[in-house]
Amino acid sequence: MKRNKTIAILGGMGPQASSKLLEVLISMSSNDFGAKIDSDFPEIILDSIPVPNFVSSKNNIRLAEKILIQRVKKLETFNPACF
């Protein structure tokens, strides 16, 4: 059995955006890579986290950075494909 690549996504952009991203990935897997049955699709790990708004409030930069770094390290344990 061929092992598909794992895609790990660090989110925080909201549930609607995360949902749309998954929809696009599933569609691309089918249309561009010929996935037809469940086992043809890549493993997708989505870590959608609410981070403090650091765009409009620079005071949140350090906290958001800390949270994102912790989550990236967590996702790395899944050995995702890197692009």
PDB file of N, CA, C and O in Angstrom:
ATOM      1  N   MET A   1       0.842  -1.184   0.000  1.00  0.00           N
ATOM      2  CA  MET A   1       0.000   0.000   0.000  1.00  0.00           C
ATOM      3  C   MET A   1       0.884   1.244   0.000  1.00  0.00           C
ATOM      4  O   MET A   1       1.795   1.355   0.821  1.00  0.00           O
ATOM      5  N   LYS A   2       0.628   2.163  -0.898  1.00  0.00           N
ATOM      6  CA  LYS A   2       1.372   3.417  -0.997  1.00  0.00           C
ATOM      7  C   LYS A   2       0.926   4.361   0.109  1.00  0.00           C
ATOM      8  O   LYS A   2      -0.267   4.548   0.346  1.00  0.00           O
ATOM      9  N   ARG A   3       1.904   4.947   0.776  1.00  0.00           N
ATOM     10  CA  ARG A   3       1.592   5.915   1.838  1.00  0.00           C
ATOM     11  C   ARG A   3       1.514   7.299   1.226  1.00  0.00           C
ATOM     12  O   ARG A   3       2.474   7.763   0.611  1.00  0.00           O
ATOM     13  N   ASN A   4       0.386   7.958   1.389  1.00  0.00           N
ATOM     14  CA  ASN A   4       0.215   9.320   0.889  1.00  0.00           C
ATOM     15  C   ASN A   4       0.940  10.303   1.786  1.00  0.00           C
ATOM     16  O   ASN A   4       1.202  10.021   2.955  1.00  0.00           O
ATOM     17  N   LYS A   5       1.255  11.441   1.237  1.00  0.00           N
ATOM     18  CA  LYS A   5       1.897  12.507   1.999  1.00  0.00           C
ATOM     19  C   LYS A   5       0.935  13.057   3.044  1.00  0.00           C
ATOM     20  O   LYS A   5      -0.285  13.001   2.891  1.00  0.00           O
ATOM     21  N   THR A   6       1.522  13.588   4.104  1.00  0.00           N
ATOM     22  CA  THR A   6       0.742  14.256   5.133  1.00  0.00           C
ATOM     23  C   THR A   6       0.868  15.752   4.937  1.00  0.00           C
ATOM     24  O   THR A   6       1.973  16.268   4.772  1.00  0.00           O
ATOM     25  N   ILE A   7      -0.245  16.446   4.953  1.00  0.00           N
ATOM     26  CA  ILE A   7      -0.267  17.901   4.846  1.00  0.00           C
ATOM     27  C   ILE A   7      -0.670  18.441   6.208  1.00  0.00           C
ATOM     28  O   ILE A   7      -1.748  18.127   6.713  1.00  0.00           O
ATOM     29  N   ALA A   8       0.194  19.250   6.798  1.00  0.00           N
ATOM     30  CA  ALA A   8      -0.105  19.865   8.092  1.00  0.00           C
ATOM     31  C   ALA A   8      -0.273  21.367   7.873  1.00  0.00           C
ATOM     32  O   ALA A   8       0.575  22.019   7.264  1.00  0.00           O
ATOM     33  N   ILE A   9      -1.374  21.899   8.376  1.00  0.00           N
ATOM     34  CA  ILE A   9      -1.703  23.307   8.159  1.00  0.00           C
ATOM     35  C   ILE A   9      -1.891  23.989   9.500  1.00  0.00           C
ATOM     36  O   ILE A   9      -2.670  23.543  10.343  1.00  0.00           O
ATOM     37  N   LEU A  10      -1.169  25.069   9.677  1.00  0.00           N
ATOM     38  CA  LEU A  10      -1.343  25.888  10.870  1.00  0.00           C
ATOM     39  C   LEU A  10      -2.288  27.011  10.506  1.00  0.00           C
ATOM     40  O   LEU A  10      -1.984  27.841   9.651  1.00  0.00           O
ATOM     41  N   GLY A  11      -3.438  27.032  11.160  1.00  0.00           N
ATOM     42  CA  GLY A  11      -4.456  28.018  10.840  1.00  0.00           C
ATOM     43  C   GLY A  11      -4.655  29.002  11.964  1.00  0.00           C
ATOM     44  O   GLY A  11      -3.791  29.183  12.822  1.00  0.00           O
ATOM     45  N   GLY A  12      -5.759  29.606  11.942  1.00  0.00           N
ATOM     46  CA  GLY A  12      -6.119  30.619  12.907  1.00  0.00           C
ATOM     47  C   GLY A  12      -6.837  31.739  12.190  1.00  0.00           C
ATOM     48  O   GLY A  12      -7.050  32.825  12.729  1.00  0.00           O
ATOM     49  N   MET A  13      -7.202  31.440  10.961  1.00  0.00           N
ATOM     50  CA  MET A  13      -7.824  32.433  10.104  1.00  0.00           C
ATOM     51  C   MET A  13      -9.330  32.360  10.140  1.00  0.00           C
ATOM     52  O   MET A  13     -10.004  33.030   9.358  1.00  0.00           O
ATOM     53  N   GLY A  14      -9.870  31.555  11.039  1.00  0.00           N
ATOM     54  CA  GLY A  14     -11.308  31.452  11.179  1.00  0.00           C
ATOM     55  C   GLY A  14     -11.843  30.162  10.601  1.00  0.00           C
ATOM     56  O   GLY A  14     -11.245  29.598   9.685  1.00  0.00           O
ATOM     57  N   PRO A  15     -12.957  29.689  11.118  1.00  0.00           N
ATOM     58  CA  PRO A  15     -13.511  28.405  10.683  1.00  0.00           C
ATOM     59  C   PRO A  15     -13.977  28.397   9.230  1.00  0.00           C
ATOM     60  O   PRO A  15     -13.846  27.377   8.554  1.00  0.00           O
ATOM     61  N   GLN A  16     -14.514  29.505   8.740  1.00  0.00           N
ATOM     62  CA  GLN A  16     -14.968  29.534   7.347  1.00  0.00           C
ATOM     63  C   GLN A  16     -13.789  29.407   6.385  1.00  0.00           C
ATOM     64  O   GLN A  16     -13.870  28.684   5.392  1.00  0.00           O
ATOM     65  N   ALA A  17     -12.696  30.107   6.678  1.00  0.00           N
ATOM     66  CA  ALA A  17     -11.515  30.028   5.818  1.00  0.00           C
ATOM     67  C   ALA A  17     -10.908  28.627   5.872  1.00  0.00           C
ATOM     68  O   ALA A  17     -10.468  28.097   4.851  1.00  0.00           O
ATOM     69  N   SER A  18     -10.885  28.031   7.058  1.00  0.00           N
ATOM     70  CA  SER A  18     -10.355  26.678   7.191  1.00  0.00           C
ATOM     71  C   SER A  18     -11.204  25.684   6.396  1.00  0.00           C
ATOM     72  O   SER A  18     -10.672  24.794   5.732  1.00  0.00           O
ATOM     73  N   SER A  19     -12.502  25.840   6.470  1.00  0.00           N
ATOM     74  CA  SER A  19     -13.416  24.973   5.735  1.00  0.00           C
ATOM     75  C   SER A  19     -13.187  25.090   4.231  1.00  0.00           C
ATOM     76  O   SER A  19     -13.141  24.087   3.519  1.00  0.00           O
ATOM     77  N   LYS A  20     -13.046  26.317   3.760  1.00  0.00           N
ATOM     78  CA  LYS A  20     -12.808  26.559   2.329  1.00  0.00           C
ATOM     79  C   LYS A  20     -11.482  25.959   1.895  1.00  0.00           C
ATOM     80  O   LYS A  20     -11.390  25.374   0.816  1.00  0.00           O
ATOM     81  N   LEU A  21     -10.455  26.099   2.723  1.00  0.00           N
ATOM     82  CA  LEU A  21      -9.146  25.534   2.394  1.00  0.00           C
ATOM     83  C   LEU A  21      -9.235  24.016   2.252  1.00  0.00           C
ATOM     84  O   LEU A  21      -8.689  23.452   1.305  1.00  0.00           O
ATOM     85  N   LEU A  22      -9.912  23.358   3.176  1.00  0.00           N
ATOM     86  CA  LEU A  22     -10.079  21.902   3.074  1.00  0.00           C
ATOM     87  C   LEU A  22     -10.834  21.525   1.804  1.00  0.00           C
ATOM     88  O   LEU A  22     -10.494  20.546   1.140  1.00  0.00           O
ATOM     89  N   GLU A  23     -11.847  22.295   1.474  1.00  0.00           N
ATOM     90  CA  GLU A  23     -12.616  22.052   0.250  1.00  0.00           C
ATOM     91  C   GLU A  23     -11.711  22.130  -0.979  1.00  0.00           C
ATOM     92  O   GLU A  23     -11.799  21.291  -1.874  1.00  0.00           O
ATOM     93  N   VAL A  24     -10.844  23.140  -1.017  1.00  0.00           N
ATOM     94  CA  VAL A  24      -9.912  23.308  -2.143  1.00  0.00           C
ATOM     95  C   VAL A  24      -8.910  22.152  -2.196  1.00  0.00           C
ATOM     96  O   VAL A  24      -8.643  21.618  -3.273  1.00  0.00           O
ATOM     97  N   LEU A  25      -8.360  21.765  -1.054  1.00  0.00           N
ATOM     98  CA  LEU A  25      -7.392  20.660  -1.032  1.00  0.00           C
ATOM     99  C   LEU A  25      -8.016  19.347  -1.505  1.00  0.00           C
ATOM    100  O   LEU A  25      -7.387  18.587  -2.242  1.00  0.00           O
ATOM    101  N   ILE A  26      -9.236  19.086  -1.085  1.00  0.00           N
ATOM    102  CA  ILE A  26      -9.922  17.863  -1.494  1.00  0.00           C
ATOM    103  C   ILE A  26     -10.214  17.899  -2.994  1.00  0.00           C
ATOM    104  O   ILE A  26     -10.026  16.901  -3.689  1.00  0.00           O
ATOM    105  N   SER A  27     -10.667  19.031  -3.484  1.00  0.00           N
ATOM    106  CA  SER A  27     -10.944  19.184  -4.916  1.00  0.00           C
ATOM    107  C   SER A  27      -9.672  19.019  -5.746  1.00  0.00           C
ATOM    108  O   SER A  27      -9.677  18.332  -6.767  1.00  0.00           O
ATOM    109  N   MET A  28      -8.587  19.650  -5.305  1.00  0.00           N
ATOM    110  CA  MET A  28      -7.314  19.527  -6.028  1.00  0.00           C
ATOM    111  C   MET A  28      -6.811  18.089  -6.028  1.00  0.00           C
ATOM    112  O   MET A  28      -6.285  17.609  -7.032  1.00  0.00           O
ATOM    113  N   SER A  29      -6.971  17.406  -4.904  1.00  0.00           N
ATOM    114  CA  SER A  29      -6.534  16.011  -4.828  1.00  0.00           C
ATOM    115  C   SER A  29      -7.260  15.163  -5.854  1.00  0.00           C
ATOM    116  O   SER A  29      -6.675  14.279  -6.479  1.00  0.00           O
ATOM    117  N   SER A  30      -8.521  15.441  -6.015  1.00  0.00           N
ATOM    118  CA  SER A  30      -9.338  14.692  -6.971  1.00  0.00           C
ATOM    119  C   SER A  30      -9.055  15.114  -8.408  1.00  0.00           C
ATOM    120  O   SER A  30      -8.774  14.273  -9.263  1.00  0.00           O
ATOM    121  N   ASN A  31      -9.130  16.416  -8.674  1.00  0.00           N
ATOM    122  CA  ASN A  31      -8.997  16.917 -10.046  1.00  0.00           C
ATOM    123  C   ASN A  31      -7.568  16.876 -10.580  1.00  0.00           C
ATOM    124  O   ASN A  31      -7.354  16.508 -11.735  1.00  0.00           O
ATOM    125  N   ASP A  32      -6.599  17.246  -9.765  1.00  0.00           N
ATOM    126  CA  ASP A  32      -5.219  17.358 -10.241  1.00  0.00           C
ATOM    127  C   ASP A  32      -4.383  16.103 -10.011  1.00  0.00           C
ATOM    128  O   ASP A  32      -3.400  15.880 -10.718  1.00  0.00           O
ATOM    129  N   PHE A  33      -4.763  15.280  -9.030  1.00  0.00           N
ATOM    130  CA  PHE A  33      -3.941  14.125  -8.685  1.00  0.00           C
ATOM    131  C   PHE A  33      -4.692  12.804  -8.780  1.00  0.00           C
ATOM    132  O   PHE A  33      -4.145  11.754  -8.445  1.00  0.00           O
ATOM    133  N   GLY A  34      -5.934  12.848  -9.231  1.00  0.00           N
ATOM    134  CA  GLY A  34      -6.680  11.629  -9.518  1.00  0.00           C
ATOM    135  C   GLY A  34      -7.205  10.852  -8.326  1.00  0.00           C
ATOM    136  O   GLY A  34      -7.538   9.675  -8.465  1.00  0.00           O
ATOM    137  N   ALA A  35      -7.288  11.471  -7.162  1.00  0.00           N
ATOM    138  CA  ALA A  35      -7.829  10.778  -5.992  1.00  0.00           C
ATOM    139  C   ALA A  35      -9.305  10.459  -6.228  1.00  0.00           C
ATOM    140  O   ALA A  35     -10.089  11.322  -6.622  1.00  0.00           O
ATOM    141  N   LYS A  36      -9.661   9.207  -5.979  1.00  0.00           N
ATOM    142  CA  LYS A  36     -11.045   8.787  -6.215  1.00  0.00           C
ATOM    143  C   LYS A  36     -11.686   8.194  -4.966  1.00  0.00           C
ATOM    144  O   LYS A  36     -12.838   8.495  -4.653  1.00  0.00           O
ATOM    145  N   ILE A  37     -10.947   7.360  -4.260  1.00  0.00           N
ATOM    146  CA  ILE A  37     -11.469   6.736  -3.044  1.00  0.00           C
ATOM    147  C   ILE A  37     -10.720   7.306  -1.837  1.00  0.00           C
ATOM    148  O   ILE A  37      -9.658   7.911  -1.985  1.00  0.00           O
ATOM    149  N   ASP A  38     -11.274   7.111  -0.662  1.00  0.00           N
ATOM    150  CA  ASP A  38     -10.720   7.722   0.552  1.00  0.00           C
ATOM    151  C   ASP A  38      -9.211   7.520   0.702  1.00  0.00           C
ATOM    152  O   ASP A  38      -8.497   8.454   1.066  1.00  0.00           O
ATOM    153  N   SER A  39      -8.729   6.328   0.429  1.00  0.00           N
ATOM    154  CA  SER A  39      -7.314   6.037   0.631  1.00  0.00           C
ATOM    155  C   SER A  39      -6.396   6.725  -0.390  1.00  0.00           C
ATOM    156  O   SER A  39      -5.176   6.705  -0.223  1.00  0.00           O
ATOM    157  N   ASP A  40      -6.959   7.330  -1.436  1.00  0.00           N
ATOM    158  CA  ASP A  40      -6.164   8.069  -2.422  1.00  0.00           C
ATOM    159  C   ASP A  40      -5.795   9.472  -1.934  1.00  0.00           C
ATOM    160  O   ASP A  40      -4.840  10.070  -2.429  1.00  0.00           O
ATOM    161  N   PHE A  41      -6.536   9.984  -0.986  1.00  0.00           N
ATOM    162  CA  PHE A  41      -6.362  11.365  -0.542  1.00  0.00           C
ATOM    163  C   PHE A  41      -5.232  11.476   0.478  1.00  0.00           C
ATOM    164  O   PHE A  41      -4.943  10.518   1.195  1.00  0.00           O
ATOM    165  N   PRO A  42      -4.591  12.647   0.543  1.00  0.00           N
ATOM    166  CA  PRO A  42      -3.540  12.837   1.544  1.00  0.00           C
ATOM    167  C   PRO A  42      -4.136  12.955   2.936  1.00  0.00           C
ATOM    168  O   PRO A  42      -5.300  13.317   3.105  1.00  0.00           O
ATOM    169  N   GLU A  43      -3.316  12.644   3.925  1.00  0.00           N
ATOM    170  CA  GLU A  43      -3.704  12.919   5.302  1.00  0.00           C
ATOM    171  C   GLU A  43      -3.608  14.424   5.490  1.00  0.00           C
ATOM    172  O   GLU A  43      -2.588  15.021   5.145  1.00  0.00           O
ATOM    173  N   ILE A  44      -4.636  15.043   6.024  1.00  0.00           N
ATOM    174  CA  ILE A  44      -4.645  16.485   6.236  1.00  0.00           C
ATOM    175  C   ILE A  44      -4.852  16.761   7.717  1.00  0.00           C
ATOM    176  O   ILE A  44      -5.860  16.364   8.302  1.00  0.00           O
ATOM    177  N   ILE A  45      -3.894  17.437   8.309  1.00  0.00           N
ATOM    178  CA  ILE A  45      -3.983  17.807   9.717  1.00  0.00           C
ATOM    179  C   ILE A  45      -4.122  19.323   9.764  1.00  0.00           C
ATOM    180  O   ILE A  45      -3.227  20.048   9.331  1.00  0.00           O
ATOM    181  N   LEU A  46      -5.234  19.794  10.284  1.00  0.00           N
ATOM    182  CA  LEU A  46      -5.507  21.224  10.362  1.00  0.00           C
ATOM    183  C   LEU A  46      -5.544  21.630  11.828  1.00  0.00           C
ATOM    184  O   LEU A  46      -6.380  21.154  12.596  1.00  0.00           O
ATOM    185  N   ASP A  47      -4.640  22.500  12.199  1.00  0.00           N
ATOM    186  CA  ASP A  47      -4.597  23.026  13.567  1.00  0.00           C
ATOM    187  C   ASP A  47      -5.039  24.485  13.479  1.00  0.00           C
ATOM    188  O   ASP A  47      -4.218  25.387  13.314  1.00  0.00           O
ATOM    189  N   SER A  48      -6.333  24.700  13.591  1.00  0.00           N
ATOM    190  CA  SER A  48      -6.898  26.036  13.476  1.00  0.00           C
ATOM    191  C   SER A  48      -7.021  26.629  14.871  1.00  0.00           C
ATOM    192  O   SER A  48      -7.870  26.217  15.662  1.00  0.00           O
ATOM    193  N   ILE A  49      -6.174  27.589  15.159  1.00  0.00           N
ATOM    194  CA  ILE A  49      -6.110  28.138  16.512  1.00  0.00           C
ATOM    195  C   ILE A  49      -6.415  29.630  16.510  1.00  0.00           C
ATOM    196  O   ILE A  49      -6.010  30.352  15.598  1.00  0.00           O
ATOM    197  N   PRO A  50      -7.115  30.079  17.513  1.00  0.00           N
ATOM    198  CA  PRO A  50      -7.344  31.519  17.633  1.00  0.00           C
ATOM    199  C   PRO A  50      -6.105  32.171  18.259  1.00  0.00           C
ATOM    200  O   PRO A  50      -5.733  31.858  19.390  1.00  0.00           O
ATOM    201  N   VAL A  51      -5.490  33.058  17.526  1.00  0.00           N
ATOM    202  CA  VAL A  51      -4.343  33.798  18.062  1.00  0.00           C
ATOM    203  C   VAL A  51      -4.761  35.242  18.297  1.00  0.00           C
ATOM    204  O   VAL A  51      -5.650  35.759  17.621  1.00  0.00           O
ATOM    205  N   PRO A  52      -4.119  35.881  19.250  1.00  0.00           N
ATOM    206  CA  PRO A  52      -4.434  37.297  19.483  1.00  0.00           C
ATOM    207  C   PRO A  52      -4.157  38.113  18.212  1.00  0.00           C
ATOM    208  O   PRO A  52      -3.196  37.847  17.491  1.00  0.00           O
ATOM    209  N   ASN A  53      -4.991  39.082  17.956  1.00  0.00           N
ATOM    210  CA  ASN A  53      -4.823  39.923  16.768  1.00  0.00           C
ATOM    211  C   ASN A  53      -3.560  40.766  16.925  1.00  0.00           C
ATOM    212  O   ASN A  53      -3.503  41.684  17.744  1.00  0.00           O
ATOM    213  N   PHE A  54      -2.545  40.432  16.118  1.00  0.00           N
ATOM    214  CA  PHE A  54      -1.285  41.165  16.188  1.00  0.00           C
ATOM    215  C   PHE A  54      -1.113  42.128  15.021  1.00  0.00           C
ATOM    216  O   PHE A  54      -0.114  42.842  14.940  1.00  0.00           O
ATOM    217  N   VAL A  55      -2.073  42.144  14.132  1.00  0.00           N
ATOM    218  CA  VAL A  55      -2.016  43.090  13.016  1.00  0.00           C
ATOM    219  C   VAL A  55      -2.462  44.469  13.481  1.00  0.00           C
ATOM    220  O   VAL A  55      -1.789  45.468  13.223  1.00  0.00           O
ATOM    221  N   SER A  56      -3.595  44.518  14.165  1.00  0.00           N
ATOM    222  CA  SER A  56      -4.103  45.810  14.624  1.00  0.00           C
ATOM    223  C   SER A  56      -3.565  46.205  16.001  1.00  0.00           C
ATOM    224  O   SER A  56      -3.648  47.370  16.389  1.00  0.00           O
ATOM    225  N   SER A  57      -3.014  45.237  16.736  1.00  0.00           N
ATOM    226  CA  SER A  57      -2.466  45.538  18.051  1.00  0.00           C
ATOM    227  C   SER A  57      -1.074  44.935  18.177  1.00  0.00           C
ATOM    228  O   SER A  57      -0.927  43.737  18.420  1.00  0.00           O
ATOM    229  N   LYS A  58      -0.073  45.759  18.014  1.00  0.00           N
ATOM    230  CA  LYS A  58       1.326  45.298  18.071  1.00  0.00           C
ATOM    231  C   LYS A  58       1.681  44.725  19.439  1.00  0.00           C
ATOM    232  O   LYS A  58       2.684  44.024  19.569  1.00  0.00           O
ATOM    233  N   ASN A  59       0.876  45.011  20.462  1.00  0.00           N
ATOM    234  CA  ASN A  59       1.132  44.475  21.800  1.00  0.00           C
ATOM    235  C   ASN A  59       0.998  42.954  21.841  1.00  0.00           C
ATOM    236  O   ASN A  59       1.522  42.313  22.752  1.00  0.00           O
ATOM    237  N   ASN A  60       0.304  42.370  20.865  1.00  0.00           N
ATOM    238  CA  ASN A  60       0.060  40.930  20.856  1.00  0.00           C
ATOM    239  C   ASN A  60       1.093  40.131  20.081  1.00  0.00           C
ATOM    240  O   ASN A  60       1.002  38.905  20.021  1.00  0.00           O
ATOM    241  N   ILE A  61       2.069  40.797  19.488  1.00  0.00           N
ATOM    242  CA  ILE A  61       3.025  40.109  18.617  1.00  0.00           C
ATOM    243  C   ILE A  61       3.757  38.992  19.344  1.00  0.00           C
ATOM    244  O   ILE A  61       3.819  37.870  18.841  1.00  0.00           O
ATOM    245  N   ARG A  62       4.308  39.273  20.505  1.00  0.00           N
ATOM    246  CA  ARG A  62       5.101  38.261  21.232  1.00  0.00           C
ATOM    247  C   ARG A  62       4.258  37.051  21.625  1.00  0.00           C
ATOM    248  O   ARG A  62       4.702  35.911  21.487  1.00  0.00           O
ATOM    249  N   LEU A  63       3.051  37.295  22.112  1.00  0.00           N
ATOM    250  CA  LEU A  63       2.184  36.187  22.515  1.00  0.00           C
ATOM    251  C   LEU A  63       1.782  35.348  21.299  1.00  0.00           C
ATOM    252  O   LEU A  63       1.829  34.119  21.354  1.00  0.00           O
ATOM    253  N   ALA A  64       1.395  35.994  20.221  1.00  0.00           N
ATOM    254  CA  ALA A  64       1.014  35.276  19.007  1.00  0.00           C
ATOM    255  C   ALA A  64       2.200  34.470  18.480  1.00  0.00           C
ATOM    256  O   ALA A  64       2.037  33.323  18.063  1.00  0.00           O
ATOM    257  N   GLU A  65       3.378  35.060  18.497  1.00  0.00           N
ATOM    258  CA  GLU A  65       4.591  34.370  18.035  1.00  0.00           C
ATOM    259  C   GLU A  65       4.846  33.114  18.879  1.00  0.00           C
ATOM    260  O   GLU A  65       5.146  32.051  18.334  1.00  0.00           O
ATOM    261  N   LYS A  66       4.729  33.232  20.180  1.00  0.00           N
ATOM    262  CA  LYS A  66       4.944  32.106  21.084  1.00  0.00           C
ATOM    263  C   LYS A  66       3.957  30.979  20.784  1.00  0.00           C
ATOM    264  O   LYS A  66       4.348  29.815  20.694  1.00  0.00           O
ATOM    265  N   ILE A  67       2.692  31.322  20.632  1.00  0.00           N
ATOM    266  CA  ILE A  67       1.661  30.325  20.339  1.00  0.00           C
ATOM    267  C   ILE A  67       1.951  29.626  19.010  1.00  0.00           C
ATOM    268  O   ILE A  67       1.881  28.400  18.920  1.00  0.00           O
ATOM    269  N   LEU A  68       2.276  30.413  17.978  1.00  0.00           N
ATOM    270  CA  LEU A  68       2.511  29.840  16.649  1.00  0.00           C
ATOM    271  C   LEU A  68       3.736  28.944  16.628  1.00  0.00           C
ATOM    272  O   LEU A  68       3.718  27.892  15.987  1.00  0.00           O
ATOM    273  N   ILE A  69       4.796  29.336  17.312  1.00  0.00           N
ATOM    274  CA  ILE A  69       6.003  28.504  17.365  1.00  0.00           C
ATOM    275  C   ILE A  69       5.696  27.170  18.048  1.00  0.00           C
ATOM    276  O   ILE A  69       6.138  26.121  17.578  1.00  0.00           O
ATOM    277  N   GLN A  70       4.948  27.199  19.147  1.00  0.00           N
ATOM    278  CA  GLN A  70       4.575  25.958  19.842  1.00  0.00           C
ATOM    279  C   GLN A  70       3.778  25.036  18.927  1.00  0.00           C
ATOM    280  O   GLN A  70       3.996  23.824  18.912  1.00  0.00           O
ATOM    281  N   ARG A  71       2.865  25.609  18.174  1.00  0.00           N
ATOM    282  CA  ARG A  71       2.014  24.799  17.301  1.00  0.00           C
ATOM    283  C   ARG A  71       2.783  24.244  16.105  1.00  0.00           C
ATOM    284  O   ARG A  71       2.521  23.121  15.672  1.00  0.00           O
ATOM    285  N   VAL A  72       3.727  25.014  15.567  1.00  0.00           N
ATOM    286  CA  VAL A  72       4.547  24.505  14.463  1.00  0.00           C
ATOM    287  C   VAL A  72       5.349  23.297  14.942  1.00  0.00           C
ATOM    288  O   VAL A  72       5.443  22.294  14.235  1.00  0.00           O
ATOM    289  N   LYS A  73       5.919  23.389  16.122  1.00  0.00           N
ATOM    290  CA  LYS A  73       6.675  22.256  16.676  1.00  0.00           C
ATOM    291  C   LYS A  73       5.771  21.034  16.844  1.00  0.00           C
ATOM    292  O   LYS A  73       6.187  19.907  16.579  1.00  0.00           O
ATOM    293  N   LYS A  74       4.549  21.262  17.279  1.00  0.00           N
ATOM    294  CA  LYS A  74       3.594  20.167  17.435  1.00  0.00           C
ATOM    295  C   LYS A  74       3.291  19.512  16.082  1.00  0.00           C
ATOM    296  O   LYS A  74       3.276  18.287  15.967  1.00  0.00           O
ATOM    297  N   LEU A  75       3.051  20.340  15.064  1.00  0.00           N
ATOM    298  CA  LEU A  75       2.745  19.802  13.732  1.00  0.00           C
ATOM    299  C   LEU A  75       3.938  19.072  13.117  1.00  0.00           C
ATOM    300  O   LEU A  75       3.749  18.131  12.347  1.00  0.00           O
ATOM    301  N   GLU A  76       5.155  19.487  13.441  1.00  0.00           N
ATOM    302  CA  GLU A  76       6.352  18.840  12.904  1.00  0.00           C
ATOM    303  C   GLU A  76       6.434  17.378  13.312  1.00  0.00           C
ATOM    304  O   GLU A  76       7.056  16.579  12.612  1.00  0.00           O
ATOM    305  N   THR A  77       5.821  17.014  14.429  1.00  0.00           N
ATOM    306  CA  THR A  77       5.868  15.629  14.885  1.00  0.00           C
ATOM    307  C   THR A  77       5.124  14.688  13.937  1.00  0.00           C
ATOM    308  O   THR A  77       5.329  13.475  13.989  1.00  0.00           O
ATOM    309  N   PHE A  78       4.271  15.228  13.078  1.00  0.00           N
ATOM    310  CA  PHE A  78       3.550  14.419  12.103  1.00  0.00           C
ATOM    311  C   PHE A  78       4.352  14.202  10.833  1.00  0.00           C
ATOM    312  O   PHE A  78       3.904  13.488   9.935  1.00  0.00           O
ATOM    313  N   ASN A  79       5.543  14.811  10.743  1.00  0.00           N
ATOM    314  CA  ASN A  79       6.415  14.687   9.578  1.00  0.00           C
ATOM    315  C   ASN A  79       5.683  15.027   8.275  1.00  0.00           C
ATOM    316  O   ASN A  79       5.613  14.206   7.361  1.00  0.00           O
ATOM    317  N   PRO A  80       5.140  16.244   8.202  1.00  0.00           N
ATOM    318  CA  PRO A  80       4.364  16.619   7.012  1.00  0.00           C
ATOM    319  C   PRO A  80       5.262  16.872   5.803  1.00  0.00           C
ATOM    320  O   PRO A  80       6.466  17.092   5.931  1.00  0.00           O
ATOM    321  N   ALA A  81       4.637  16.834   4.628  1.00  0.00           N
ATOM    322  CA  ALA A  81       5.329  17.190   3.399  1.00  0.00           C
ATOM    323  C   ALA A  81       5.664  18.678   3.460  1.00  0.00           C
ATOM    324  O   ALA A  81       4.868  19.484   3.943  1.00  0.00           O
ATOM    325  N   CYS A  82       6.837  19.031   2.972  1.00  0.00           N
ATOM    326  CA  CYS A  82       7.237  20.451   2.977  1.00  0.00           C
ATOM    327  C   CYS A  82       7.291  20.963   1.546  1.00  0.00           C
ATOM    328  O   CYS A  82       7.822  20.307   0.650  1.00  0.00           O
ATOM    329  N   PHE A  83       6.734  22.135   1.358  1.00  0.00           N
ATOM    330  CA  PHE A  83       6.734  22.752   0.026  1.00  0.00           C
ATOM    331  C   PHE A  83       7.325  24.126   0.131  1.00  0.00           C
ATOM    332  O   PHE A  83       7.426  24.833  -0.872  1.00  0.00           O
TER     333      PHE A  83
END
